[in-house]
Amino acid sequence: MVVNLKNSTVSKIMLLLLLSGLMVFAFEFNVKPAKAWTGTVYIRADGSIDPPDAPIVTYDNIIYTLTDNITSFADGIVVERDNIIIDGAGYTVQGTGTGTGIDLSSRINVTLKNINLEKFGCGIYFLGSSKNRIYGNNITNNREGIRFWISSNNVLRNNSMLDNQYSLRVWGWNVSDYVNDIDASNTVDGKPVYYWINRRDMAVPYDGGFVALVNCTCITVEKLHLTKGGQSILLAYTTNSIITRNNITNNYYGIWLYSSNSNLISGNTLTNNAEAGLYMRVSSNNRVYRNNITNSSIRLYDSSNYNLISGNNITKGGLLLECSSNHNVIFGNNITGRGIVLEGSSRNTISGNNITNSDCAVGLAGGSNNKFYHNNFINNTKNVYIHVPGCANFWDDGYPSGGNYWSNYMGVDEFSGPYQDLLGSDGIGDTPYIIDENNKDRYPLMKPLSPPPPDYPFAEWIESPNYTPADERNITYIVIHVMDGYFEGTIDWFQNPDSQASAHYLVSQEGGIVQMVREKDIAWHAGNWEYNQRSIGIEHEDKGNWDKPNWATEELYQASAALVRYLCDKYGIPKDRNHIIGHNEVPGVTKPCPGPYWDWDYFMGLVKGVPAPRKFWAVWENVDYPVLILSNSTVSNFTFDQPEAKISFNLTGPSGAKGFCNVTIPKNLLKDNLWTITVNGVPITDFSKTENDTHSFIYFTYTHTSTLQVTIQGTWVVPEFPTHLTLLAFVIIITIPLAFIKKKRNRKTRS
Ligand SMILES: [Zn+2]
């Protein structure tokens, strides 16, 4: 047997440490609190220890070693000197529930190791601190374990945070304020800390005790049980990530976003989180769906805009939009116990929510032009309280769509019409529901709306009678259709019981969406009962042009892809072509729906959020030539002019914004050595061109004004074949593959 000396020495030391630890425990529990020095110790900037009798020794003003336990009624050790090492030597610094264990404010290059910090307001406190190293400390039973405030490049290894009310909390103004090297050797109640920086396309392991994602993208945080965090899941400068099915309980903040956009937060359970269940600051375009939030709030703070908060149950926590959080959509939530507060926030849409049994359903302080409609306000102590008078908001959606249901509305319904002056009831109260002089619901509803329509907040609900009700079904497919007709005509057709046809959603060429069957119910669209049962059907307006190239507008693709993305997120449907299928891919279906010109690659790119070029088809002599255009602008009106040897299209985008275009042209359609490119009729010279054997690639940039017209002109263009030549080519094209197939078949029969 070979004895590893190093290891055996280490184990001896470990044993000694363990024994001394046991002795400390023995003292603590069996006798009295360990006899310890009492007071606050300062390590002064000049290297001195103050007061001098404190149980810390140094011989070089660099290494400071504890020689006894310290008890304090305020702070433990306040460090005022940089570039030193504090060795706790296994001793304990213990507070009485307030103050800071080790105060490292403004410190640089301090090493803190082997110390036990107990019962402070905060165990270790960083404020504007950098490049400090925190190794092997036990931080136990504090109100807060470790707090980082605007601190960077600190290194944490092998620290154990145990039984703190809140383990770890990080905050800063800039991305650099979140850059600390904290690896998974650090633990919260025995579970590893995952503090990830600059990562992408990964999933956080299920055993995490604390999660921070800094400057990350496409991360999944799923099925974690997170408790007692300062934040439990922290996202800073993180995008396109998914936080789903986590159980988040008893944290200070549950899910916490700073400057983080386009994330999906769905299906989580958030309970008893003190400051907020979900908190967003300067974070936009996040989707928050179907979370169960109890004794915790949702707070959108400081310019958190364009977020969609939908289908959540929020019990005894409320929803707060604060400090210019604008343009958010709050739709179809059940809010009870506490209501919605808008403070200095404008242009939010609050519709289809049930707000019940709260002390105050809506509180308003500043902000204006928020729109509240189709909400049910039921049994609230107060429906609306205006803290700061003078703000004007909308409380209805016009006539006949109507306003809200107010359970304390005392009006009657004997009249109808926009002025409520025509005889006959219409479900809308005859007199407005007055909140104050600037706020009134002109069309209060006589009955609560139930359930809140529609399922998708950007759709308009128009019910079809053609569906099979279902209580619960397993949705695994999205089926893409074309209408072979017009939007309004198809809505009309699906409203007709004789058609025996329907779809869940209809998308117009302008990108408008109508929902006609509830997602939970079975629409009649797939021509296959099994697929009907398991799918959501989406019809697209082609105006009868499905068999002609370039029929689909950019608006249609964008609107449909956003809808499909929403549905995939909501039902956990993978965003791939096995689950997002064409009607023609349903077994037994012979219809060519959605036809050869549905641009699957582009559409799937939009669904996944991965930009793909849009495919346009240039057609000549009944042959399709795909031209690919990758651009950050909206591309429309693509045409190919054979006699002029020219491709042209329009580009639109926000005025003043930089745009780019990457055009891939098949050489058998159009080619050149020089190319002539014009933008709004003006030739441009600043473009790049490359090519391979089959294609030319042209790249150019521009600044948007209004719609830009682009032409790309070559000199050699697909020739007009004499008819007999075309026929000859056709014969050759058909014969060669046939010959191959024959050969293969023959071989197969032989084997
Ligand atoms: Zn179809």
Boltz pocket constraint, residues with backbone or C-beta under 6 A from the ligand:
constraints:
  - pocket:
      binder: B
      contacts: [[A, 480], [A, 481], [A, 482], [A, 525], [A, 583], [A, 591], [A, 593], [A, 594]]
      max_distance: 6.0
